[in-house]
Amino acid sequence: MIKTLENINPFILGILISVGIGLILGLEREYDKLKDEHGFAGIRTFPITAIIGFILGNLSITYTPWLVIITAAAFLLFLALSHISMVQKHVMTGITTNLALFATLILGIMVANHLHKEAVASAVIIVTLLSLKTTFRSFIKNITSEELFAFIKFSIIALLILPFLPNKDYGPEGLLNPFEIGSIVVIVSFLNFIGYFLVKYVGSQRGILLTAILGGLISSTAVAWIYASRSKESPELSKEYAAGIIIASAIMFPRLAILAYIFNSAILSYLVIPFTILTIICLIGALIFIKKEANVTKTAINLGNPLNIWNALGFAGIYVVILFAVFYGNQFFGESGLYYSALIAGLADTDAITISMAKFGSLEDKLALATNVIITATISNMIVKLGIAYFKGSKKTGKLVMLIFGSVIIIGISYILIQFGK
């Protein structure tokens, strides 16, 4: 197949790709015309426009780039005049098709400049946006003003404030990094924001669990912080939020195993048994809570604030406090106190201690010790999340999380003690 494509004349291949792009966009617009009799471009116009763009791009390479600039400007003017003409005839129509046509012309020019993959990828994105018209409208109709302002605030934080925070280390041993702390606020806000809309549009049970799975890949502690708060706002969903906290923590174990494997493949064989056991315990507990709640009639959910910025800032503040606790704890106990360091480091983040221990275990006789230290850090982290769920969440959520996390902590400690006895 590849050899066949290589044997095709480059010009013919470009024409075929351009026609394909035009057909993708034209088919969607033709289908849309069935619902709108005022549509003027469809299955024929778009491929022709793409071919014009391709030929124009080839001619500009041979002669002058001004051919593209002048023709594109003239085409844009033609589309503008066509739209004005339709408006004067009191025909209510948007400019989406005009913009799609102009984009098709540009995509044809891209193909002429050997940007085949980029042009096809762009066409797929454009046709996806065009086909989601009804979905977008339905979604927007259900958005409240509070949700809109929350989205604007999140965009300001993530796109305008965070990129301009200095990515430099300040304080003792460079503990304070404004960009890193800002990232924590954005992550917590993003999880809160996504979770809010998943619960609203996907459904309480599926939304909570889906967010927990996604959040567990980023920060299971952040999920615990958010879901504990949510459980107090919606106590009728305490079991689902408890299951979400537990599932996010279950995701933490395979995530750390993969992270350790990247830096030291040998340590995976030491981690696989304890991490598999702890993961299974979490998953079984979460599944039991979900099953018990499956036949209960759902009540109206108090979704609360879609973007609780103070909640995110509070999480960032605790993160900074724990960073200092880790630093001074390490200074006090010294480098030899790996277990003490793991207990302290696990309060803030398990990734850093996992990476350092994976490197520390590069010598075979240190692998068992490195594994125990990593497990100690995860136990410490589970204790933190247990405390968050118990003190910040509803009573029911706290008790359920305590039941599962308590089992995980006991089994984790037992495993370490058994290893000490060998």
Secondary structure, DSSP 8 states (H G I E B T S, - for coil): -HHHHHHS-HHHHHHHHHHHHHHHHHHHHHHHHTT-TT----TTHHHHHHHHHHHHHHHHHHS-THHHHHHHHHHHHHHHHHHHHHHHTT----SHHHHHHHHHHHHHHHHHTT-HHHHHHHHHHHHHHHHTHHHHHHHHHT--HHHHHHHHHHHIIIIIIGGGS----BSGGG-B-HHHHHHHHHHHHHHHHHHHHHHHHT-HHHHHHHHHHHHHHH-HHHHHHHHHHHHHH-GGGHHHHHHHHHHHHHHHHHHHHHHHHHH-GGGHHHHHHHHHHHHHHHHHHHHHHHHHHTTS---------S--HHHHHHHHHHHHHHHHHHHHHHHHH-TT-HHHHHHHHHHH-HHHHHHHHHHHTTSGGGHHHHHHHHHHHHHHHHHHHHHHHHHHS-HHHHHHHHHHHHHHHHHHHHHHHHHHH-
